[in-house]
Amino acid sequence: MKKTFTITLFILIPLLSFSQNKFGVFAGMNRTLFTTGFFVPHPSDSYKSNGFHIGGLYEFELNENISFRPKLVLSQQGYRINYMTNVDSKPTFLNLPLNFKFFKKTYLLIGPQFGYIINQKKSEELYENVNSFDYGINLGVGRELNDLFFEFNIYRGFKDRLKDIFNKGGKDTVFQLSIGYNFE
C-alpha cells in the first residue's frame, strides 16, 4: 500500500505541475435505464429512475487540443421498482470517470469509468447477488462559455449489476446533463 501511494505521487506531481490546469465543480440530473443489450431496455419497464449528480474535476492539457480530465462524482443511479416486487432501490455511486477531452470551446469526452455503490436503500431484499462495483465507458459532449460549462454524458456499464428473479441480468446506462464552473 505504501509503495503504491509513493508511485502514485511520483506520477501525479509532474502531471499536476503543468501551467494550464483547471479545477471545476458541477451538478446536474441523471436518467438511468437498466439495459440488457446496447441501449436495449430491460423487459420490465420499471427499471428506470431519475436522480442527481454532483462532483469535482481536474483538467490538465496534454497538448493544444487534448486534455486529461478525471472527475470524482457522487451520483444517484440505478433502478426503482414498486408495483410488483416491492423493491425500492436507488443506489448512490461514487464514480471515477477518467476522461480525455478533445478540443476547447465545444468538446468531446471519452474514457473509462469506475464506480462503487456507497449507499443503497431497499424495502425488500429481492436480489441475492448485487454487484457493488461497476465499470464501463463514458462518452460526452460539452460547451464552455467563459468559466461556465455545460455537458451531456452517456455512461454504459459493462458488468451485470444484478440478476432478477427470472435470472435476467442488466447493466446501467446513465444519461447525465450537467452545468459546472471552472477555477483556474
N, C-alpha and C positions, 0 to 999 in steps of 0.2 A: 504494500500500500504506500509506504514512504517513498519507495523507488518510483512508482507510477506518478505520484504527486510531483516529485523532483523533475522527472522527464517532461511532464505536462507544463511546468513552469518554464523550463528551457525552451519549449516550443512556443508558448504563448507570449512571453516577454518580448521577443523580437517582433512578433506579429503585431503586438499592441503599440509598438513604438512608431508605426507609420504616421505621417502627418495628416492624412485625410480620414481620420477616424470619426465615427459618429456614434452617439448613443441615442436611443429613442424609446419611447413608450407608446403603447397602442391599446385599443379596446375595440370590441365590436360584437356582432351577433353571429351565431352558428346555426346551421341547419344540418342535422345528422341523419343519414339513412343507413340502415343496416342492409348490406347487399350480399348476394350470393355469387355474383359474377361481376364483370366490369360494368359498373353502374346498372346492374340488374337488381331491382329491389327485392328484398326478402319476400316470400309468398304472403306472409302476414303483413297487411298494410299498416299495422300499428307500430312497426319498428321505425318510427320517425320521431324526432324531437327537435325542439328549438332550445338554444342555450346562449351563453355569452362566453367571451374570452377576454383576457387581459394579460399584458405581458410587456417585456422589455427586449430590446435588441441591441446588438453591437455590430457596426459595419466598418470594414476597412477595405481599402482599394487594393486589388492585386495588380491591375493595370488601368488604363484610362476608361475602359468600358466594362470591366468585370470587377465585382466586389464580393467578398465573402461576408455573409450576413446571418450569423446564428441568432436564434431567438430563444427565449425561455417564456413559455406560455402556460397559463392556468386556464383550462378550457372545460366547459360542461359539454360533454358529447356522449352519445350512446343511444339508448333506446328507452321508450316509455310504453308500457303495455298495462292497460287497466281492465278492459272489459271481460275477457275470458279467463285470463290466467292470474289476475290479481297481482301481477308484478308491476311495481312502480320503481323504476330504476333510472337514475340519471347520473352516471359516473362523472367525477371530476378528475381530469387528467392533468398531469404535469408533462408538457410536451417540449421537446427539443428539436425544432427544425434547423437543419444545417444547410441553409440555402445559399446558392450563388445568385447574385443579382447581375443581370446583363443590361447595359445601357444606363442612362442617367435620369432624365425627367420622366419619361414613360419607360417603364422597365418590365422585364420578365424575371420571375423567380423559379428556381428549380433546385431540389435537393432532397436528401433523405430526411425522415422524421422519426424520432423515437418517443414513445410515450409510456407513462406508468400511471395506473389508477391510484390516486391518493385518498379518494373518498367515494364510497358507493353506498347509496341508501336503497334498501329493498324492503317491501312489505311482506314478501313471501319468498323463500329460497326455492326457486324452481330449477335453477341450473346448478349442476354439480361442478363442472369444470369451466369456470370463468377465468380467462387469461388476464392477468393484471398488466402484462407488458404488451405493447403494440408497436409495430414498426411499419413504415410504408414510404410512399413518395409524396412530396408536396410540390404543387405547381401553382403559380400565381402571376398576376399582372398588377401593376401599380402605377400611380402617378404622383409625382412630387410637385407641390406648389409652395415655393419658398421652404419653410421648415415643416409644413404640414405634408402628410402623405395619406393616400387612400389606396387600399389593396383589396383584391378579390383573390382568395386562395381556395384550392381544392386539394384535399388530402385523401389519399386512397390507401387503406391499410392492406398489408399483405398476409396477415395472420388471422385465422378464425379466432374471434374473441370468445365465443361460446357456442354451444350446441343446444338447440331447443329440445322439447320433449319428443319431437319426431326425428331427432338426430340430424337436423338440418343446420349446418354451420353458417356463419355470417361474418363479414368484415365491415369495419367502419368506413363510411365515405362521408367526409365533412366538407361543407361549403362555408367559407368564412368571408365576411365583409368587415373591414377594419378601417378605422381612422386613427392616425398617430401623429406624433410630433418628434422631430429630430433635434437633439442638442449637439452642438459641435465643439 
